[in-house]
Amino acid sequence: MLRCRRAAADTGQVTGTQDKNYNLLWFTQRCLRNALRLETYVQAAERSGDGEVTDVFRKHSPTA
């Protein structure tokens, strides 16, 4: 099954494009967006004083 998925990804059937550069840029952009969103969650948890939630978000933060 994994082999089929990998072959489909290489032909553009999963992302809708065969351009590997587009796919890499899309992936990078999504990672950066999620990192920024996670930092927002860390700040919100800190403001609320919830140390346990803050620790969970910080554990998964790329700047941790």
CHARMM internal coordinates of N, CA and C (Angstrom, degrees):
IC EDIT
DIST 1 N 1 CA 1.4520
DIST 1 CA 1 C 1.5260
ANGL 1 N 1 CA 1 C 111.40
DIST 1 C 2 N 1.3428
ANGL 1 CA 1 C 2 N 116.62
DIHE 1 N 1 CA 1 C 2 N -42.30
DIST 2 N 2 CA 1.4563
ANGL 1 C 2 N 2 CA 120.04
DIHE 1 CA 1 C 2 N 2 CA 178.95
DIST 2 CA 2 C 1.5213
ANGL 2 N 2 CA 2 C 110.98
DIHE 1 C 2 N 2 CA 2 C -61.62
DIST 2 C 3 N 1.3099
ANGL 2 CA 2 C 3 N 116.62
DIHE 2 N 2 CA 2 C 3 N -38.16
DIST 3 N 3 CA 1.4591
ANGL 2 C 3 N 3 CA 120.69
DIHE 2 CA 2 C 3 N 3 CA 178.78
DIST 3 CA 3 C 1.5286
ANGL 3 N 3 CA 3 C 110.48
DIHE 2 C 3 N 3 CA 3 C -61.43
DIST 3 C 4 N 1.3224
ANGL 3 CA 3 C 4 N 117.61
DIHE 3 N 3 CA 3 C 4 N -40.46
DIST 4 N 4 CA 1.4654
ANGL 3 C 4 N 4 CA 121.46
DIHE 3 CA 3 C 4 N 4 CA 178.83
DIST 4 CA 4 C 1.5208
ANGL 4 N 4 CA 4 C 110.93
DIHE 3 C 4 N 4 CA 4 C -65.44
DIST 4 C 5 N 1.3090
ANGL 4 CA 4 C 5 N 117.08
DIHE 4 N 4 CA 4 C 5 N -42.37
DIST 5 N 5 CA 1.4623
ANGL 4 C 5 N 5 CA 120.03
DIHE 4 CA 4 C 5 N 5 CA 178.89
DIST 5 CA 5 C 1.5167
ANGL 5 N 5 CA 5 C 111.28
DIHE 4 C 5 N 5 CA 5 C -62.65
DIST 5 C 6 N 1.3172
ANGL 5 CA 5 C 6 N 116.07
DIHE 5 N 5 CA 5 C 6 N -43.48
DIST 6 N 6 CA 1.4600
ANGL 5 C 6 N 6 CA 120.16
DIHE 5 CA 5 C 6 N 6 CA -179.35
DIST 6 CA 6 C 1.5279
ANGL 6 N 6 CA 6 C 110.16
DIHE 5 C 6 N 6 CA 6 C -63.55
DIST 6 C 7 N 1.3105
ANGL 6 CA 6 C 7 N 117.87
DIHE 6 N 6 CA 6 C 7 N -41.28
DIST 7 N 7 CA 1.4617
ANGL 6 C 7 N 7 CA 121.30
DIHE 6 CA 6 C 7 N 7 CA 178.91
DIST 7 CA 7 C 1.5209
ANGL 7 N 7 CA 7 C 110.19
DIHE 6 C 7 N 7 CA 7 C -65.31
DIST 7 C 8 N 1.3311
ANGL 7 CA 7 C 8 N 117.41
DIHE 7 N 7 CA 7 C 8 N -39.87
DIST 8 N 8 CA 1.4585
ANGL 7 C 8 N 8 CA 120.63
DIHE 7 CA 7 C 8 N 8 CA 179.10
DIST 8 CA 8 C 1.5254
ANGL 8 N 8 CA 8 C 110.54
DIHE 7 C 8 N 8 CA 8 C -65.04
DIST 8 C 9 N 1.3254
ANGL 8 CA 8 C 9 N 117.41
DIHE 8 N 8 CA 8 C 9 N -38.64
DIST 9 N 9 CA 1.4591
ANGL 8 C 9 N 9 CA 121.06
DIHE 8 CA 8 C 9 N 9 CA 179.64
DIST 9 CA 9 C 1.5227
ANGL 9 N 9 CA 9 C 110.73
DIHE 8 C 9 N 9 CA 9 C -65.35
DIST 9 C 10 N 1.3114
ANGL 9 CA 9 C 10 N 116.91
DIHE 9 N 9 CA 9 C 10 N -35.71
DIST 10 N 10 CA 1.4639
ANGL 9 C 10 N 10 CA 120.52
DIHE 9 CA 9 C 10 N 10 CA -178.58
DIST 10 CA 10 C 1.5197
ANGL 10 N 10 CA 10 C 112.17
DIHE 9 C 10 N 10 CA 10 C -70.74
DIST 10 C 11 N 1.3136
ANGL 10 CA 10 C 11 N 118.31
DIHE 10 N 10 CA 10 C 11 N -23.34
DIST 11 N 11 CA 1.4615
ANGL 10 C 11 N 11 CA 120.61
DIHE 10 CA 10 C 11 N 11 CA -176.78
DIST 11 CA 11 C 1.5149
ANGL 11 N 11 CA 11 C 112.86
DIHE 10 C 11 N 11 CA 11 C -99.62
DIST 11 C 12 N 1.3341
ANGL 11 CA 11 C 12 N 117.72
DIHE 11 N 11 CA 11 C 12 N 2.27
DIST 12 N 12 CA 1.4482
ANGL 11 C 12 N 12 CA 120.52
DIHE 11 CA 11 C 12 N 12 CA 177.65
DIST 12 CA 12 C 1.5101
ANGL 12 N 12 CA 12 C 114.35
DIHE 11 C 12 N 12 CA 12 C 86.39
DIST 12 C 13 N 1.3102
ANGL 12 CA 12 C 13 N 118.56
DIHE 12 N 12 CA 12 C 13 N 5.98
DIST 13 N 13 CA 1.4588
ANGL 12 C 13 N 13 CA 120.39
DIHE 12 CA 12 C 13 N 13 CA -178.01
DIST 13 CA 13 C 1.5243
ANGL 13 N 13 CA 13 C 112.22
DIHE 12 C 13 N 13 CA 13 C -73.72
DIST 13 C 14 N 1.3086
ANGL 13 CA 13 C 14 N 118.20
DIHE 13 N 13 CA 13 C 14 N -23.75
DIST 14 N 14 CA 1.4582
ANGL 13 C 14 N 14 CA 121.41
DIHE 13 CA 13 C 14 N 14 CA -178.95
DIST 14 CA 14 C 1.5239
ANGL 14 N 14 CA 14 C 110.55
DIHE 13 C 14 N 14 CA 14 C -86.96
DIST 14 C 15 N 1.3328
ANGL 14 CA 14 C 15 N 117.52
DIHE 14 N 14 CA 14 C 15 N -49.77
DIST 15 N 15 CA 1.4646
ANGL 14 C 15 N 15 CA 121.22
DIHE 14 CA 14 C 15 N 15 CA -175.75
DIST 15 CA 15 C 1.5220
ANGL 15 N 15 CA 15 C 112.90
DIHE 14 C 15 N 15 CA 15 C -92.75
DIST 15 C 16 N 1.2921
ANGL 15 CA 15 C 16 N 117.22
DIHE 15 N 15 CA 15 C 16 N -13.67
DIST 16 N 16 CA 1.4569
ANGL 15 C 16 N 16 CA 119.90
DIHE 15 CA 15 C 16 N 16 CA -178.61
DIST 16 CA 16 C 1.5200
ANGL 16 N 16 CA 16 C 113.38
DIHE 15 C 16 N 16 CA 16 C 88.78
DIST 16 C 17 N 1.3183
ANGL 16 CA 16 C 17 N 117.51
DIHE 16 N 16 CA 16 C 17 N 0.93
DIST 17 N 17 CA 1.4625
ANGL 16 C 17 N 17 CA 120.60
DIHE 16 CA 16 C 17 N 17 CA 178.38
DIST 17 CA 17 C 1.5221
ANGL 17 N 17 CA 17 C 109.53
DIHE 16 C 17 N 17 CA 17 C -143.84
DIST 17 C 18 N 1.3079
ANGL 17 CA 17 C 18 N 115.48
DIHE 17 N 17 CA 17 C 18 N 147.27
DIST 18 N 18 CA 1.4635
ANGL 17 C 18 N 18 CA 120.66
DIHE 17 CA 17 C 18 N 18 CA 178.17
DIST 18 CA 18 C 1.5242
ANGL 18 N 18 CA 18 C 111.37
DIHE 17 C 18 N 18 CA 18 C -95.24
DIST 18 C 19 N 1.3164
ANGL 18 CA 18 C 19 N 117.39
DIHE 18 N 18 CA 18 C 19 N 0.56
DIST 19 N 19 CA 1.4619
ANGL 18 C 19 N 19 CA 122.15
DIHE 18 CA 18 C 19 N 19 CA -176.22
DIST 19 CA 19 C 1.5226
ANGL 19 N 19 CA 19 C 110.28
DIHE 18 C 19 N 19 CA 19 C -79.71
DIST 19 C 20 N 1.3147
ANGL 19 CA 19 C 20 N 117.21
DIHE 19 N 19 CA 19 C 20 N 106.33
DIST 20 N 20 CA 1.4673
ANGL 19 C 20 N 20 CA 120.95
DIHE 19 CA 19 C 20 N 20 CA -177.52
DIST 20 CA 20 C 1.5201
ANGL 20 N 20 CA 20 C 111.32
DIHE 19 C 20 N 20 CA 20 C -64.55
DIST 20 C 21 N 1.3295
ANGL 20 CA 20 C 21 N 118.33
DIHE 20 N 20 CA 20 C 21 N -33.19
DIST 21 N 21 CA 1.4640
ANGL 20 C 21 N 21 CA 120.43
DIHE 20 CA 20 C 21 N 21 CA 178.45
DIST 21 CA 21 C 1.5257
ANGL 21 N 21 CA 21 C 111.10
DIHE 20 C 21 N 21 CA 21 C -64.69
DIST 21 C 22 N 1.3269
ANGL 21 CA 21 C 22 N 116.90
DIHE 21 N 21 CA 21 C 22 N -42.50
DIST 22 N 22 CA 1.4624
ANGL 21 C 22 N 22 CA 120.96
DIHE 21 CA 21 C 22 N 22 CA 175.84
DIST 22 CA 22 C 1.5251
ANGL 22 N 22 CA 22 C 109.75
DIHE 21 C 22 N 22 CA 22 C -59.67
DIST 22 C 23 N 1.3167
ANGL 22 CA 22 C 23 N 117.17
DIHE 22 N 22 CA 22 C 23 N -45.98
DIST 23 N 23 CA 1.4612
ANGL 22 C 23 N 23 CA 121.23
DIHE 22 CA 22 C 23 N 23 CA -178.87
DIST 23 CA 23 C 1.5229
ANGL 23 N 23 CA 23 C 111.34
DIHE 22 C 23 N 23 CA 23 C -61.95
DIST 23 C 24 N 1.3327
ANGL 23 CA 23 C 24 N 117.65
DIHE 23 N 23 CA 23 C 24 N -41.84
DIST 24 N 24 CA 1.4603
ANGL 23 C 24 N 24 CA 121.05
DIHE 23 CA 23 C 24 N 24 CA 178.28
DIST 24 CA 24 C 1.5269
ANGL 24 N 24 CA 24 C 111.81
DIHE 23 C 24 N 24 CA 24 C -65.66
DIST 24 C 25 N 1.3171
ANGL 24 CA 24 C 25 N 116.77
DIHE 24 N 24 CA 24 C 25 N -42.07
DIST 25 N 25 CA 1.4613
ANGL 24 C 25 N 25 CA 120.40
DIHE 24 CA 24 C 25 N 25 CA 177.90
DIST 25 CA 25 C 1.5251
ANGL 25 N 25 CA 25 C 111.11
DIHE 24 C 25 N 25 CA 25 C -65.19
DIST 25 C 26 N 1.3275
ANGL 25 CA 25 C 26 N 116.81
DIHE 25 N 25 CA 25 C 26 N -41.86
DIST 26 N 26 CA 1.4648
ANGL 25 C 26 N 26 CA 121.08
DIHE 25 CA 25 C 26 N 26 CA 178.34
DIST 26 CA 26 C 1.5244
ANGL 26 N 26 CA 26 C 109.72
DIHE 25 C 26 N 26 CA 26 C -60.41
DIST 26 C 27 N 1.3325
ANGL 26 CA 26 C 27 N 116.77
DIHE 26 N 26 CA 26 C 27 N -46.44
DIST 27 N 27 CA 1.4554
ANGL 26 C 27 N 27 CA 121.77
DIHE 26 CA 26 C 27 N 27 CA -179.35
DIST 27 CA 27 C 1.5312
ANGL 27 N 27 CA 27 C 110.94
DIHE 26 C 27 N 27 CA 27 C -61.36
DIST 27 C 28 N 1.3343
ANGL 27 CA 27 C 28 N 116.75
DIHE 27 N 27 CA 27 C 28 N -44.96
DIST 28 N 28 CA 1.4658
ANGL 27 C 28 N 28 CA 121.72
DIHE 27 CA 27 C 28 N 28 CA -179.96
DIST 28 CA 28 C 1.5234
ANGL 28 N 28 CA 28 C 110.53
DIHE 27 C 28 N 28 CA 28 C -62.44
DIST 28 C 29 N 1.3158
ANGL 28 CA 28 C 29 N 116.71
DIHE 28 N 28 CA 28 C 29 N -44.00
DIST 29 N 29 CA 1.4585
ANGL 28 C 29 N 29 CA 121.27
DIHE 28 CA 28 C 29 N 29 CA 179.83
DIST 29 CA 29 C 1.5253
ANGL 29 N 29 CA 29 C 111.09
DIHE 28 C 29 N 29 CA 29 C -61.99
DIST 29 C 30 N 1.3263
ANGL 29 CA 29 C 30 N 117.08
DIHE 29 N 29 CA 29 C 30 N -42.70
DIST 30 N 30 CA 1.4692
ANGL 29 C 30 N 30 CA 120.77
DIHE 29 CA 29 C 30 N 30 CA 178.64
DIST 30 CA 30 C 1.5274
ANGL 30 N 30 CA 30 C 111.17
DIHE 29 C 30 N 30 CA 30 C -64.75
DIST 30 C 31 N 1.3138
ANGL 30 CA 30 C 31 N 117.47
DIHE 30 N 30 CA 30 C 31 N -40.14
DIST 31 N 31 CA 1.4688
ANGL 30 C 31 N 31 CA 120.70
DIHE 30 CA 30 C 31 N 31 CA 178.50
DIST 31 CA 31 C 1.5238
ANGL 31 N 31 CA 31 C 110.78
DIHE 30 C 31 N 31 CA 31 C -62.35
DIST 31 C 32 N 1.3307
ANGL 31 CA 31 C 32 N 116.51
DIHE 31 N 31 CA 31 C 32 N -44.83
DIST 32 N 32 CA 1.4562
ANGL 31 C 32 N 32 CA 120.17
DIHE 31 CA 31 C 32 N 32 CA 179.69
DIST 32 CA 32 C 1.5228
ANGL 32 N 32 CA 32 C 111.32
DIHE 31 C 32 N 32 CA 32 C -65.19
DIST 32 C 33 N 1.3204
ANGL 32 CA 32 C 33 N 116.80
DIHE 32 N 32 CA 32 C 33 N -41.69
DIST 33 N 33 CA 1.4611
ANGL 32 C 33 N 33 CA 120.92
DIHE 32 CA 32 C 33 N 33 CA 178.36
DIST 33 CA 33 C 1.5265
ANGL 33 N 33 CA 33 C 110.34
DIHE 32 C 33 N 33 CA 33 C -60.82
DIST 33 C 34 N 1.3195
ANGL 33 CA 33 C 34 N 116.90
DIHE 33 N 33 CA 33 C 34 N -44.01
DIST 34 N 34 CA 1.4629
ANGL 33 C 34 N 34 CA 120.42
DIHE 33 CA 33 C 34 N 34 CA -179.70
DIST 34 CA 34 C 1.5251
ANGL 34 N 34 CA 34 C 111.30
DIHE 33 C 34 N 34 CA 34 C -67.56
DIST 34 C 35 N 1.3252
ANGL 34 CA 34 C 35 N 117.92
DIHE 34 N 34 CA 34 C 35 N -35.73
DIST 35 N 35 CA 1.4628
ANGL 34 C 35 N 35 CA 120.97
DIHE 34 CA 34 C 35 N 35 CA 177.39
DIST 35 CA 35 C 1.5281
ANGL 35 N 35 CA 35 C 110.35
DIHE 34 C 35 N 35 CA 35 C -63.86
DIST 35 C 36 N 1.3181
ANGL 35 CA 35 C 36 N 116.93
DIHE 35 N 35 CA 35 C 36 N -42.36
DIST 36 N 36 CA 1.4639
ANGL 35 C 36 N 36 CA 120.71
DIHE 35 CA 35 C 36 N 36 CA 178.06
DIST 36 CA 36 C 1.5208
ANGL 36 N 36 CA 36 C 110.96
DIHE 35 C 36 N 36 CA 36 C -65.68
DIST 36 C 37 N 1.3176
ANGL 36 CA 36 C 37 N 116.78
DIHE 36 N 36 CA 36 C 37 N -40.56
DIST 37 N 37 CA 1.4634
ANGL 36 C 37 N 37 CA 121.19
DIHE 36 CA 36 C 37 N 37 CA 178.39
DIST 37 CA 37 C 1.5270
ANGL 37 N 37 CA 37 C 110.10
DIHE 36 C 37 N 37 CA 37 C -63.55
DIST 37 C 38 N 1.3157
ANGL 37 CA 37 C 38 N 117.29
DIHE 37 N 37 CA 37 C 38 N -41.67
DIST 38 N 38 CA 1.4549
ANGL 37 C 38 N 38 CA 121.30
DIHE 37 CA 37 C 38 N 38 CA 179.82
DIST 38 CA 38 C 1.5219
ANGL 38 N 38 CA 38 C 110.48
DIHE 37 C 38 N 38 CA 38 C -62.89
DIST 38 C 39 N 1.3137
ANGL 38 CA 38 C 39 N 117.74
DIHE 38 N 38 CA 38 C 39 N -40.33
DIST 39 N 39 CA 1.4661
ANGL 38 C 39 N 39 CA 120.70
DIHE 38 CA 38 C 39 N 39 CA 177.64
DIST 39 CA 39 C 1.5290
ANGL 39 N 39 CA 39 C 110.78
DIHE 38 C 39 N 39 CA 39 C -62.43
DIST 39 C 40 N 1.3236
ANGL 39 CA 39 C 40 N 117.40
DIHE 39 N 39 CA 39 C 40 N -36.49
DIST 40 N 40 CA 1.4663
ANGL 39 C 40 N 40 CA 121.26
DIHE 39 CA 39 C 40 N 40 CA 175.77
DIST 40 CA 40 C 1.5184
ANGL 40 N 40 CA 40 C 110.46
DIHE 39 C 40 N 40 CA 40 C -62.36
DIST 40 C 41 N 1.3245
ANGL 40 CA 40 C 41 N 117.06
DIHE 40 N 40 CA 40 C 41 N -41.03
DIST 41 N 41 CA 1.4654
ANGL 40 C 41 N 41 CA 121.37
DIHE 40 CA 40 C 41 N 41 CA 178.40
DIST 41 CA 41 C 1.5342
ANGL 41 N 41 CA 41 C 110.89
DIHE 40 C 41 N 41 CA 41 C -65.88
DIST 41 C 42 N 1.3231
ANGL 41 CA 41 C 42 N 116.95
DIHE 41 N 41 CA 41 C 42 N -39.11
DIST 42 N 42 CA 1.4617
ANGL 41 C 42 N 42 CA 120.61
DIHE 41 CA 41 C 42 N 42 CA 178.00
DIST 42 CA 42 C 1.5310
ANGL 42 N 42 CA 42 C 109.35
DIHE 41 C 42 N 42 CA 42 C -60.67
DIST 42 C 43 N 1.3076
ANGL 42 CA 42 C 43 N 116.42
DIHE 42 N 42 CA 42 C 43 N -47.08
DIST 43 N 43 CA 1.4675
ANGL 42 C 43 N 43 CA 120.57
DIHE 42 CA 42 C 43 N 43 CA -178.72
DIST 43 CA 43 C 1.5266
ANGL 43 N 43 CA 43 C 111.42
DIHE 42 C 43 N 43 CA 43 C -63.32
DIST 43 C 44 N 1.3203
ANGL 43 CA 43 C 44 N 117.28
DIHE 43 N 43 CA 43 C 44 N -40.66
DIST 44 N 44 CA 1.4605
ANGL 43 C 44 N 44 CA 120.78
DIHE 43 CA 43 C 44 N 44 CA 178.95
DIST 44 CA 44 C 1.5262
ANGL 44 N 44 CA 44 C 111.10
DIHE 43 C 44 N 44 CA 44 C -64.86
DIST 44 C 45 N 1.3203
ANGL 44 CA 44 C 45 N 117.04
DIHE 44 N 44 CA 44 C 45 N -40.82
DIST 45 N 45 CA 1.4643
ANGL 44 C 45 N 45 CA 120.84
DIHE 44 CA 44 C 45 N 45 CA 178.79
DIST 45 CA 45 C 1.5282
ANGL 45 N 45 CA 45 C 110.47
DIHE 44 C 45 N 45 CA 45 C -66.12
DIST 45 C 46 N 1.3313
ANGL 45 CA 45 C 46 N 116.89
DIHE 45 N 45 CA 45 C 46 N -38.58
DIST 46 N 46 CA 1.4647
ANGL 45 C 46 N 46 CA 120.13
DIHE 45 CA 45 C 46 N 46 CA 177.30
DIST 46 CA 46 C 1.5225
ANGL 46 N 46 CA 46 C 110.98
DIHE 45 C 46 N 46 CA 46 C -63.40
DIST 46 C 47 N 1.3420
ANGL 46 CA 46 C 47 N 116.58
DIHE 46 N 46 CA 46 C 47 N -43.68
DIST 47 N 47 CA 1.4731
ANGL 46 C 47 N 47 CA 120.51
DIHE 46 CA 46 C 47 N 47 CA 179.58
DIST 47 CA 47 C 1.5176
ANGL 47 N 47 CA 47 C 111.83
DIHE 46 C 47 N 47 CA 47 C -62.80
DIST 47 C 48 N 1.3345
ANGL 47 CA 47 C 48 N 116.43
DIHE 47 N 47 CA 47 C 48 N -34.42
DIST 48 N 48 CA 1.4663
ANGL 47 C 48 N 48 CA 119.77
DIHE 47 CA 47 C 48 N 48 CA -178.89
DIST 48 CA 48 C 1.5221
ANGL 48 N 48 CA 48 C 111.51
DIHE 47 C 48 N 48 CA 48 C -78.42
DIST 48 C 49 N 1.3391
ANGL 48 CA 48 C 49 N 117.47
DIHE 48 N 48 CA 48 C 49 N -12.24
DIST 49 N 49 CA 1.4497
ANGL 48 C 49 N 49 CA 121.73
DIHE 48 CA 48 C 49 N 49 CA 179.35
DIST 49 CA 49 C 1.5196
ANGL 49 N 49 CA 49 C 114.01
DIHE 48 C 49 N 49 CA 49 C 79.20
DIST 49 C 50 N 1.3352
ANGL 49 CA 49 C 50 N 116.66
DIHE 49 N 49 CA 49 C 50 N 15.83
DIST 50 N 50 CA 1.4645
ANGL 49 C 50 N 50 CA 120.65
DIHE 49 CA 49 C 50 N 50 CA -179.17
DIST 50 CA 50 C 1.5300
ANGL 50 N 50 CA 50 C 109.05
DIHE 49 C 50 N 50 CA 50 C -91.61
DIST 50 C 51 N 1.3115
ANGL 50 CA 50 C 51 N 115.58
DIHE 50 N 50 CA 50 C 51 N 93.36
DIST 51 N 51 CA 1.4585
ANGL 50 C 51 N 51 CA 121.35
DIHE 50 CA 50 C 51 N 51 CA -176.18
DIST 51 CA 51 C 1.5176
ANGL 51 N 51 CA 51 C 113.45
DIHE 50 C 51 N 51 CA 51 C -64.14
DIST 51 C 52 N 1.3268
ANGL 51 CA 51 C 52 N 116.83
DIHE 51 N 51 CA 51 C 52 N -34.69
DIST 52 N 52 CA 1.4631
ANGL 51 C 52 N 52 CA 119.73
DIHE 51 CA 51 C 52 N 52 CA -178.61
DIST 52 CA 52 C 1.5283
ANGL 52 N 52 CA 52 C 111.21
DIHE 51 C 52 N 52 CA 52 C -66.38
DIST 52 C 53 N 1.3230
ANGL 52 CA 52 C 53 N 116.31
DIHE 52 N 52 CA 52 C 53 N -45.37
DIST 53 N 53 CA 1.4721
ANGL 52 C 53 N 53 CA 120.10
DIHE 52 CA 52 C 53 N 53 CA 178.80
DIST 53 CA 53 C 1.5264
ANGL 53 N 53 CA 53 C 110.15
DIHE 52 C 53 N 53 CA 53 C -67.55
DIST 53 C 54 N 1.3196
ANGL 53 CA 53 C 54 N 116.05
DIHE 53 N 53 CA 53 C 54 N -39.73
DIST 54 N 54 CA 1.4676
ANGL 53 C 54 N 54 CA 120.05
DIHE 53 CA 53 C 54 N 54 CA 177.46
DIST 54 CA 54 C 1.5264
ANGL 54 N 54 CA 54 C 110.39
DIHE 53 C 54 N 54 CA 54 C -58.08
DIST 54 C 55 N 1.3262
ANGL 54 CA 54 C 55 N 116.03
DIHE 54 N 54 CA 54 C 55 N -44.06
DIST 55 N 55 CA 1.4666
ANGL 54 C 55 N 55 CA 120.49
DIHE 54 CA 54 C 55 N 55 CA 179.72
DIST 55 CA 55 C 1.5316
ANGL 55 N 55 CA 55 C 111.78
DIHE 54 C 55 N 55 CA 55 C -62.44
DIST 55 C 56 N 1.3218
ANGL 55 CA 55 C 56 N 116.60
DIHE 55 N 55 CA 55 C 56 N -40.07
DIST 56 N 56 CA 1.4764
ANGL 55 C 56 N 56 CA 120.24
DIHE 55 CA 55 C 56 N 56 CA 179.33
DIST 56 CA 56 C 1.5204
ANGL 56 N 56 CA 56 C 110.07
DIHE 55 C 56 N 56 CA 56 C -62.63
DIST 56 C 57 N 1.3421
ANGL 56 CA 56 C 57 N 116.52
DIHE 56 N 56 CA 56 C 57 N -47.72
DIST 57 N 57 CA 1.4621
ANGL 56 C 57 N 57 CA 119.58
DIHE 56 CA 56 C 57 N 57 CA -179.82
DIST 57 CA 57 C 1.5286
ANGL 57 N 57 CA 57 C 111.44
DIHE 56 C 57 N 57 CA 57 C -65.60
DIST 57 C 58 N 1.3116
ANGL 57 CA 57 C 58 N 117.18
DIHE 57 N 57 CA 57 C 58 N -41.30
DIST 58 N 58 CA 1.4615
ANGL 57 C 58 N 58 CA 120.11
DIHE 57 CA 57 C 58 N 58 CA 179.66
DIST 58 CA 58 C 1.5275
ANGL 58 N 58 CA 58 C 111.22
DIHE 57 C 58 N 58 CA 58 C -64.48
DIST 58 C 59 N 1.3183
ANGL 58 CA 58 C 59 N 116.73
DIHE 58 N 58 CA 58 C 59 N -36.83
DIST 59 N 59 CA 1.4689
ANGL 58 C 59 N 59 CA 120.68
DIHE 58 CA 58 C 59 N 59 CA 179.28
DIST 59 CA 59 C 1.5232
ANGL 59 N 59 CA 59 C 111.32
DIHE 58 C 59 N 59 CA 59 C -58.89
DIST 59 C 60 N 1.3179
ANGL 59 CA 59 C 60 N 117.21
DIHE 59 N 59 CA 59 C 60 N -33.75
DIST 60 N 60 CA 1.4551
ANGL 59 C 60 N 60 CA 121.76
DIHE 59 CA 59 C 60 N 60 CA -177.22
DIST 60 CA 60 C 1.5171
ANGL 60 N 60 CA 60 C 113.57
DIHE 59 C 60 N 60 CA 60 C -101.10
DIST 60 C 61 N 1.3145
ANGL 60 CA 60 C 61 N 115.83
DIHE 60 N 60 CA 60 C 61 N 5.56
DIST 61 N 61 CA 1.4569
ANGL 60 C 61 N 61 CA 120.65
DIHE 60 CA 60 C 61 N 61 CA -179.24
DIST 61 CA 61 C 1.5239
ANGL 61 N 61 CA 61 C 109.74
DIHE 60 C 61 N 61 CA 61 C -80.14
DIST 61 C 62 N 1.3403
ANGL 61 CA 61 C 62 N 117.44
DIHE 61 N 61 CA 61 C 62 N 139.65
DIST 62 N 62 CA 1.4748
ANGL 61 C 62 N 62 CA 119.39
DIHE 61 CA 61 C 62 N 62 CA 179.44
DIST 62 CA 62 C 1.5245
ANGL 62 N 62 CA 62 C 112.93
DIHE 61 C 62 N 62 CA 62 C -67.88
DIST 62 C 63 N 1.3251
ANGL 62 CA 62 C 63 N 117.49
DIHE 62 N 62 CA 62 C 63 N -16.15
DIST 63 N 63 CA 1.4675
ANGL 62 C 63 N 63 CA 120.43
DIHE 62 CA 62 C 63 N 63 CA 179.96
DIST 63 CA 63 C 1.5099
ANGL 63 N 63 CA 63 C 111.55
DIHE 62 C 63 N 63 CA 63 C -95.32
DIST 63 C 64 N 1.3252
ANGL 63 CA 63 C 64 N 116.72
DIHE 63 N 63 CA 63 C 64 N 4.22
DIST 64 N 64 CA 1.4770
ANGL 63 C 64 N 64 CA 120.60
DIHE 63 CA 63 C 64 N 64 CA -177.34
DIST 64 CA 64 C 1.5054
ANGL 64 N 64 CA 64 C 111.56
DIHE 63 C 64 N 64 CA 64 C -70.78
END
COOR INIT
IC SEED 1 N 1 CA 1 C
IC BUILD
